[in-house]
């Protein structure tokens, strides 16, 4: 129902003034041009009239000039001309400056201007109050807006507009029955009000899933207003979709667009088409590609290009989507959807770990007029700064987002606090936490826990006290704090204290943080005794059963393998180390696990196991081992080949080690070992002596 707000500005003609004879003809021609959809044709003459005239005549020309500029979508210019000092106290000019501010998306400034205009001229009070209400609604203060509309409902000239606006807010706020009663009691005073009333009733029926009622109301609509005509086809498409016929729903909109390729509401029509396409698994792009190449209709071409990028994004074609968004931004720098394209492109860059690319997109991004869009821009800037390690800038971006859009405040302030914690800015963290407590106390407590955990990571002496304070408050954060306290004591070498704290953690769900509790239980089970093997094995099996997809699986299996190796169960240790290697994507961790698996196999002293250790050491090298570990793996391979009576293989491996290692001591040892292997070869093959 958000689209309905734009109707309210056109339901009334707005305040007018009688011009003096000198500029009357210019103003009349301008009004005629504006009515014919050619407002730009009158702008030059109106500017001359404003400069030439004085008093009421100049004021009348200025009002018409602003109206023509707004009709031509030149709101920045409209705002510039209204800065003329001669009209600083002119109520009509102030009113139209408010209209320009509203069109530019500067809702706070527009609200103040509407208030000032209505206070200065009683004849403007009613219409200024409607403007004030629109701005309050745009600022998210819908209940205040509703109260203003209620107070204007009795005005004989504007009451219908006020009641329609009130119905829109009621419907949007989930008070559909109240909205319906208001609309049903309304007696429209003109066709615009009648058409909007009918369309609102159709939308209420759609929201209530009363398809028959929606069809009846839509069938009665035959309005010349482009908003109504596009709204009707969108409603019919939604009905077809509700009936399960997505193909017909799309065809309705595509046909309307083909017949009206210059329609003023193309942006709404293609947005609805994109919504319908998003409900299909793999929709055809043929029509959008055809429109994209339509040079005769540039707006349709631009919108098609944007929604093709959206389609690529949904289908997971990230590179192509990013390329298409970038081309859209370059080809259509003044387009309404540029800001949206920039946000989407930056988000794609960030999601593909290209934080620098995302930062470059956002640095060149235009400032959105829409407050919610501006908030999302700040939020994304905060996320990019955080990814790049610029935590102070991240905190600032998130705080700005929270201030611009109340609906983002909870998430934005939580992220801002985390950034401040990462930056080590205690004062900033405290300031943000105070604001966050008003939004969500549980979230604030989670941030306090994160702050305490960061202090623990840094080894700060006050970490334990902070964790204990949070633990005593109870709840999910309290349980996680108890778990963190146990980990802290473990790191400090206080195994008994760690186990004592761990026993107080009620259960894994309350402890939160996914698999952390069960993971830590595996490590706590190892007390160094002979019984630790069984205890660790039981805890590890429990972890793997509860968290089959955990990223901590490799660590758990490494611990299990460690205690098995310590107990002399070489075969069991080898199994766990090999499984650990396959459970991680970290090259260094994988190579270390393979190395320990190979060592376990070699430690059994069984020929078959020793033979199996050699390819495991090769896995160490191919898994991405550090040069030092790779050299050690080659040394172990050569040693085992010699032990198995294969001196020729040992020599081959040692030659590679000698040629590649940068460790001088290992090179000398390898040369000595090579000599031993050559002597062994000579004993096996006398011809080599």
QUIGIFEN-V400325 format. One record per backbone hydrogen bond with DSSP energy under -0.5 kcal/mol. NH is the residue of the N-H (numbers start at 1). CO is the residue of the C=O. E is the energy in kcal/mol with one decimal. If there is no record, write none. Layout:
BEGIN
nh: <NH:NH>
co: <CO:CO>
e: <E:E>
END
This chain:
BEGIN
nh: <4:5:6:7:8:8:9:10:11:19:23:24:25:27:28:29:30:31:32:33:34:35:36:37:38:41:42:43:46:47:48:49:50:51:52:53:57:58:59:60:61:62:63:64:65:66:67:68:69:70:71:72:73:74:78:79:80:81:82:83:84:87:88:90:91:94:95:96:97:98:99:100:101:102:103:104:105:106:107:110:111:112:113:114:115:116:117:118:119:120:121:124:125:125:128:129:130:131:132:133:134:135:136:137:138:139:140:141:142:145:146:147:148:149:150:151:152:153:153:155:159:162:163:164:165:166:167:168:169:170:171:172:173:174:175:179:180:181:182:183:184:185:186:186:188:194:195:196:197:198:199:200:201:202:203:204:205:206:207:208:209:210:211:214:215:216:217:218:219:220:220:221:229:230:231:232:233:234:235:236:237:238:239:240:241:242:243:244:245:246:249:250:251:252:253:254:255:256:257:258:259:260:261:263:266:268:269:270:271:272:273:274:275:276:277:278:279:280:289:290:291:292:293:294:295:297:301:302:303:304:305:306:307:308:309:310:311:312:313:314:315:316:317:318:321:322:323:324:325:326:327:328:329:330:331:332:335:338:341:342:343:344:345:346:347:348:349:350:351:352:353:354:355:358:359:360:361:362:363:364:365:368:374:375:376:377:378:379:380:381:382:383:384:385:386:387:388:389:390:391:394:395:396:397:398:399:400:401:402:403:404:405:408:409:409:412:413:414:415:416:417:418:419:420:421:422:423:424:424:425:426:429:430:431:432:433:434:435:436:437:438:438:439:439:440:444:445:446:447:448:449:450:451:452:453:454:455:456:457:458:459:460:463:466:467:468:469:470:471:472:473:473:474:474:478:479:480:481:482:483:484:485:486:487:488:489:490:491:492:493:494:495:498:499:500:501:502:503:504:504:505:506:511:512:516:519:520:521:522:522:523:524:525:526:527:532:533:535:536:537:538:539:540:541:542:543:544:545:546:547:550:553:556:557:558:559:560:561:562:563:564:565:566:567:568:569:570:573:574:575:576:577:578:579:580:581:582:583:583:584:587:590:591:592:593:594:595:596:597:598:599:600:601:602:603:604:604:605:610:611:612:613:614:614:615:616:617:618:619:620:621:622:623:624:625:630:631:632:633:634:635:636:637:638:639:640:641:642:643:644:645:646:650:651:652:653:654:655:656:657:658:659:660:661:664:667:668:669:670:671:672:673:674:675:676:677:678:679:680:681:682:683:684:685:688:689>
co: <1:2:3:4:4:5:5:7:7:17:20:20:21:23:24:25:26:27:28:29:30:31:32:34:33:38:39:40:42:43:44:45:46:47:48:49:54:54:55:56:57:58:59:60:61:62:63:64:65:66:67:68:70:69:74:75:76:77:78:80:81:84:85:87:89:90:91:92:93:94:95:96:97:98:99:100:102:101:105:106:107:108:109:110:111:112:113:114:115:116:117:121:121:122:124:125:126:127:128:129:130:131:132:133:134:135:137:136:140:141:142:143:144:145:146:147:148:149:150:152:155:158:159:160:161:162:163:164:165:166:167:168:169:171:170:175:176:177:178:179:180:181:182:183:186:190:191:192:193:194:195:196:197:198:199:200:201:202:203:204:206:205:209:210:211:212:213:214:215:216:217:218:225:226:227:228:229:230:231:232:233:234:235:236:237:238:239:241:240:244:245:246:247:248:249:250:251:252:253:254:255:256:258:260:263:265:265:266:267:268:269:270:271:272:273:274:276:277:285:286:287:288:289:291:293:294:297:298:299:300:301:302:303:304:305:306:307:308:309:310:311:313:312:316:317:318:319:320:321:322:323:324:325:326:327:328:332:335:337:338:339:340:341:342:343:344:345:346:347:348:350:349:353:354:355:356:357:358:359:360:362:366:370:371:372:373:374:375:376:377:378:379:380:381:382:383:384:386:385:389:390:391:392:393:394:395:396:397:398:399:400:401:405:405:406:408:409:410:411:412:413:414:415:416:417:418:419:420:421:420:424:425:426:427:428:429:430:431:432:433:434:435:435:436:436:440:441:442:443:444:445:446:447:448:449:450:451:452:453:454:456:455:460:462:463:464:465:466:467:468:469:470:470:471:474:475:476:477:478:479:480:481:482:483:484:485:486:487:488:490:489:493:494:495:496:497:498:499:500:501:502:504:507:508:513:515:516:517:518:519:519:520:521:523:525:529:530:531:532:533:534:535:536:537:538:539:540:541:542:543:547:550:552:553:554:555:556:557:558:559:560:561:562:563:565:564:568:569:570:571:572:573:574:575:576:577:578:579:580:581:585:586:587:588:589:590:591:592:593:594:595:596:597:598:599:600:601:602:606:607:608:609:610:611:611:612:613:614:615:616:617:618:619:621:620:626:627:628:629:630:631:632:633:634:635:636:637:638:639:640:642:641:646:647:648:649:650:651:652:653:654:655:656:657:662:663:664:665:666:667:668:669:670:671:672:673:674:675:676:677:678:679:680:681:685:686>
e: <-1.6:-1.6:-1.5:-1.5:-0.7:-0.7:-0.5:-1.6:-0.7:-0.6:-1.2:-1.1:-0.6:-2.4:-2.6:-2.5:-2.1:-2.5:-2.2:-2.6:-2.7:-2.3:-1.7:-1.3:-3.2:-1.4:-1.6:-0.7:-2.1:-2.3:-1.8:-2.1:-2.5:-2.1:-2.1:-2.9:-0.9:-0.8:-2.1:-2.7:-2.2:-2.5:-2.4:-2.1:-2.5:-2.6:-2.2:-2.4:-2.5:-2.5:-2.2:-1.6:-1.7:-3.1:-2.0:-2.5:-1.8:-2.4:-1.6:-1.3:-1.5:-1.9:-1.6:-1.2:-0.7:-2.7:-2.4:-2.1:-2.2:-2.1:-1.8:-2.0:-2.7:-2.6:-2.3:-1.9:-1.3:-2.6:-1.4:-2.3:-2.5:-1.9:-2.1:-2.8:-2.1:-2.2:-2.6:-2.5:-1.7:-1.5:-1.5:-1.6:-0.5:-0.8:-2.9:-2.1:-1.6:-2.1:-2.8:-2.4:-2.3:-2.2:-2.6:-2.4:-2.3:-1.8:-1.7:-2.9:-0.8:-2.1:-2.7:-1.8:-1.9:-2.5:-2.3:-2.0:-1.4:-0.8:-0.8:-1.7:-2.3:-2.4:-2.5:-2.4:-2.5:-2.5:-2.3:-2.0:-1.9:-2.6:-2.6:-2.4:-2.1:-1.5:-3.1:-2.0:-2.7:-2.5:-2.1:-2.3:-2.8:-1.5:-0.7:-0.7:-0.7:-2.1:-3.0:-2.3:-2.6:-2.2:-2.5:-2.7:-2.2:-2.2:-2.3:-2.4:-2.1:-2.2:-2.7:-1.9:-1.5:-3.3:-1.1:-2.3:-2.5:-2.1:-2.3:-2.6:-2.4:-0.9:-0.5:-1.3:-2.5:-2.3:-2.0:-2.5:-1.6:-2.2:-2.3:-2.4:-2.3:-2.2:-2.0:-2.2:-2.4:-2.4:-1.4:-1.8:-2.5:-0.9:-2.0:-2.5:-2.2:-2.5:-1.4:-2.9:-2.8:-1.8:-2.5:-2.4:-2.1:-1.3:-0.5:-2.0:-1.5:-0.6:-2.0:-2.9:-1.4:-2.1:-2.2:-2.4:-2.0:-2.3:-2.5:-2.1:-1.2:-1.7:-2.6:-2.1:-2.4:-2.5:-1.3:-1.8:-1.3:-1.1:-2.3:-2.5:-2.4:-2.3:-2.0:-2.2:-2.6:-1.8:-1.7:-1.9:-2.0:-2.4:-2.4:-2.3:-2.0:-1.2:-2.5:-1.8:-2.6:-2.8:-2.3:-2.6:-2.7:-2.4:-2.2:-2.4:-2.4:-2.0:-3.0:-2.3:-1.6:-1.7:-2.6:-2.6:-2.3:-2.4:-2.6:-2.6:-2.3:-2.2:-2.3:-2.4:-2.7:-1.3:-1.7:-3.1:-0.7:-2.3:-2.4:-2.0:-2.0:-2.3:-2.1:-1.2:-0.7:-0.7:-2.6:-2.1:-2.0:-2.0:-2.1:-2.5:-2.5:-2.3:-2.2:-2.1:-2.6:-2.5:-2.3:-2.2:-1.6:-1.5:-2.6:-1.4:-2.0:-2.6:-2.0:-2.4:-2.4:-2.2:-2.3:-2.0:-2.2:-2.0:-1.6:-1.9:-1.8:-0.6:-1.0:-3.1:-2.8:-1.9:-2.3:-2.5:-2.5:-2.1:-2.4:-2.4:-2.5:-2.5:-1.9:-0.6:-1.2:-2.2:-1.2:-2.5:-2.4:-2.1:-2.5:-2.7:-1.9:-1.4:-2.7:-2.3:-0.6:-0.7:-0.7:-0.8:-3.2:-2.2:-2.2:-1.8:-2.0:-2.3:-2.0:-2.2:-2.7:-2.3:-2.8:-2.2:-2.0:-2.2:-2.6:-1.9:-1.3:-2.8:-1.8:-2.2:-2.6:-2.4:-2.2:-2.1:-2.5:-2.1:-0.7:-0.9:-0.5:-1.3:-1.3:-2.2:-2.2:-2.1:-2.0:-2.1:-2.5:-2.5:-2.2:-2.2:-2.7:-2.4:-2.1:-2.4:-1.5:-1.6:-2.9:-1.2:-2.3:-2.5:-2.2:-2.4:-2.4:-1.8:-0.6:-0.9:-1.8:-0.7:-2.4:-1.1:-1.7:-2.2:-2.6:-1.9:-1.0:-0.7:-1.1:-2.4:-1.5:-1.2:-1.1:-1.0:-1.0:-1.9:-3.3:-2.3:-2.5:-2.3:-2.9:-2.6:-2.2:-2.3:-2.7:-2.1:-2.1:-2.5:-1.7:-1.1:-2.3:-2.7:-2.3:-2.1:-2.2:-3.0:-2.2:-2.0:-1.9:-2.6:-2.2:-1.5:-1.1:-2.6:-1.6:-2.4:-2.6:-2.0:-1.9:-2.6:-2.5:-2.3:-2.3:-2.2:-1.8:-0.9:-0.6:-0.8:-0.7:-2.9:-2.6:-2.2:-2.2:-2.5:-2.1:-2.2:-2.2:-2.6:-2.5:-2.3:-2.3:-2.7:-2.0:-0.8:-0.9:-1.2:-2.9:-2.6:-1.7:-1.3:-0.8:-0.6:-0.6:-1.0:-2.1:-1.4:-1.8:-1.4:-1.2:-2.3:-2.1:-1.1:-1.0:-2.8:-2.5:-2.0:-2.3:-2.1:-2.3:-2.4:-2.3:-2.6:-2.4:-2.4:-2.6:-2.0:-2.0:-1.9:-1.7:-2.8:-2.0:-2.7:-2.1:-2.2:-2.5:-2.5:-1.5:-2.1:-3.0:-2.1:-1.5:-2.6:-0.9:-2.4:-2.1:-2.1:-2.5:-2.1:-2.1:-2.5:-2.5:-1.9:-2.0:-2.3:-2.5:-2.1:-2.1:-2.1:-2.2:-1.9:-1.8:-2.7:-2.5:-1.8>
END
